[in-house]
Amino acid sequence: MKLHLQIKMNEALYLRNPESSDLGKNILKHSVQLIYKTGFESFTFKKLAEDIGTTEAGIYRYFENKHKLLVYLTAWYWSWLEFQIRFHTNNIKDPAVKLKRVIKLLAAAVEDDEQTSYINESLLHQIIIAEGSKAYLTKQVGEDNKQQFFKPYKDLCAVVGTIISECNPKYKYPKSLASTIIEMAHFQNFFMNNLPSLTDFGKNKEESEIIAFLNDLVFTSLKKV
């Protein structure tokens, strides 16, 4: 079944909608590729312009700075992931089965979505794992939050938290558990591949083990209530 995907982005994140032109889409496409390749710290608009074959000034017509671009990409990813979760759990009645499906979607490798040719979700997923926290671990997080830059992440946590509550309405911390498993899915993946001594998954590097760990953590917590 083909998904019908439409993601509405916060207009305060950009100066000109990058999805409205070929150059804008190229900015998104090549920024994902370049951040994945070089890391966000080494990423600059100058390098991006050279990669695309345009001017640095042309990129600044779309984004005020590279922080806004990173927040845009992370917000886009969270909205895309929320859509995936809603779509893949839509016909599941059993909340426990639904939650297990969510955990799998959070922790498993992401395949590129052919619907969005200008964003490689597989590469963006790796950026979220390695660089995503840099979008909000900043001095201006309060101001960014006032502009609702993190609403897609909050919406995703709310969706997961609702499913957790469906599994056990008496559980007191559905939002906290939701944000914990989302972050932990990423941190454990990062640790497994880069700091394996911090995990129990470093030897085999199997995502299925992270999924099993998260299932154990979540359902053990829900059964205690």
Secondary structure, DSSP 8 states (H G I E B T S, - for coil): ----------GGG-SS-GGGSHHHHHHHHHHHHHHHHH-TTT--HHHHHHHHTS-HHHHHTT-SSHHHHHHHHHHHHHHHHHHHHHHHHTT---HHHHHHHHHHHHHS-----TT-TT--HHHHHHHHHHHGGGGTSSTTHHHHHHTTTTHHHHHHHHHHHHHHHHH-TT-S-HHHHHHHHHHHHHHHHHHHHH-GGGSS-TTT--HHHHHHHHHHHHHHHHHT-
